[in-house]
Amino acid sequence: MTIARGGHRWYASVLCKVQMDLPSPTRSQSERGRVGVDLGVKYLAALSKPLHANEPGSAVVANPRHVRDAARRLTRAQQALSRTRKGSSRRERTKRRVGRLHHELAERREAHLHQLTKRLATEFSEIAVEDLNVAGMTRSARGTTEAPGRKVRQKAGLNRAILDASPGELRRQLAYKTKWYGSKLAVLDRWWPSSKTCSDCGWQNPHLTLSDRTFACGNETCGLQLDRDMNAARNIEQHATLDDEPPVACDRRETSNARGAPVSPATPPGGRQEAKKREDTGPPGPVPPQRSDPLASPPRGQEQTKLF
């Protein structure tokens, strides 16, 4: 059991090891099939199918923007904290107030994500999402002294909006809730251009920018015009693959390395590992190939050549 404190509340987390049978998809889940989920800032999630079968407008989940709603209270509390004297009792009270506001903000965000992910995991048999690089998306644009960045304040505001939406936490919740409720999680490759590809004919627009909110297909025989987030959600539904890879250090089998080969080489019938050469070291000679060390002294009897 782990005891932790968040804001003005105490939490006790109990870790248990249990064995359970994973359920299969229900009839309603099988009828709804797969849904593509495009995560963003304008909309928290754009779905290729309505979240509720009888409500077409539920295909778009609004972004609650918790940070924007709590910004005024947080700003006043932090300003009051900056005016207090260090070590005073008033500073401690104000610090607890700021911590409580931050904790309430995190609780509201997490509760909203839990409601959405449970609804997705129980309504559909497969949920398809993108493999987003959240750390790269929220990297600062400040740059360096020699090469300063452009539009730093605008990028900082976009970073706050992305972190407020918490796409990484949403995928983490989907990863275990899909197993709880009998559904499966499918993941689209990170570099697949879901927003720039037509979901009907496959035509691509490499010049599509973030300011273009409507996708217009340039193929004369297609002519699709659709919201870019809805178009991306359809592409995610069509091209995502099931995330069935086991985690690293799994007890079932080893994962693949960067070359696509097993991490642990196969054992030959004799029971000994076969020696494999990792790089071309040339024909065998009297001295085995070694890595050069510029700080090491040359062997006795050999001259050292200096380059000037």
SULVENFEN-V398047 format. One record per pair of residues at least 12 apart in sequence whose ideal C-beta (glycine too) atoms are under 7 Angstrom apart, sorted by the first residue. I is the first residue (numbers start at 1). J is the second residue. Records with the same first field share a line. If there is no record, write none. Layout:
BEGIN
I=J + J
END
This chain:
BEGIN
1=13 + 14
6=103
7=99 + 100 + 102 + 103 + 104
8=96 + 100
22=179
23=181 + 182
24=182
25=125 + 182 + 183
26=182
29=123 + 124 + 125 + 182 + 183
30=125
32=49 + 123 + 124 + 125
33=124 + 125 + 126
34=124 + 125 + 126 + 128 + 237
35=47 + 48 + 49 + 124 + 127 + 128 + 237
36=48 + 128 + 233 + 234 + 236 + 237 + 240
37=120 + 127 + 128 + 129 + 233 + 236
38=229 + 232 + 233 + 236
39=132 + 165 + 167 + 170
40=229
41=63 + 161 + 162 + 165
42=63
43=60 + 61 + 62 + 63 + 229
44=61 + 62 + 63 + 165
45=61 + 116
46=60 + 229 + 230 + 233
47=59 + 233
48=233 + 234 + 237
51=119 + 123
61=116
63=165
64=112
65=164
66=105 + 108 + 109 + 164
67=105 + 160 + 164
70=101 + 105
73=101
74=101
77=94 + 97 + 98 + 101
78=98
80=94
81=94 + 95 + 98
109=166
113=166 + 169 + 170 + 173
114=173
117=170 + 173 + 174 + 177
118=177
120=174
121=174 + 177 + 178 + 181 + 183
122=181
124=183
125=183 + 184
126=183 + 184 + 186
127=174 + 178 + 183 + 185 + 186
128=186 + 188 + 236 + 237 + 240
129=171 + 174 + 187 + 236
130=188 + 194 + 236
131=187 + 188 + 189 + 190
132=167
133=190
134=167 + 168
137=162
138=159 + 162 + 163
141=155
184=242
185=243
186=240 + 241 + 242 + 243
187=240 + 241 + 243
188=236 + 239 + 240
192=239
194=232 + 235 + 236
195=208 + 228 + 232
196=208
197=235
198=217 + 219 + 222 + 224
199=231 + 234 + 235 + 238
200=217 + 222 + 224
201=217 + 219 + 222
203=217 + 218 + 219 + 222
205=218
212=228
213=227 + 228
214=227 + 228
215=228 + 231
END
